[in-house]
Amino acid sequence: MFQDNGGWFFKTREGETVGPFQEELEASTQLEVYIRLVNSGLLPCEETLRPVVLEKKRVG
């Protein structure tokens, strides 16, 4: 987690920046939620999404 321009942020394993959150506690809580979702398998990983996106580009 990091603070920038008065807001709190965290980076995902995919390199995305999430935020800003007004409070450090809120950013920390959302980071914990994100980690639990990733560990549970409820969020698709980038490798899973990439073929779907490529297929949509070919079709559409």
Secondary structure, 3 states (H helix, E strand, C coil): CEEECCEEEEECCCCCEEEEECCHHHHHHHHHHHHHHHHHCCCCCHHHHHHHHHHHHHHC
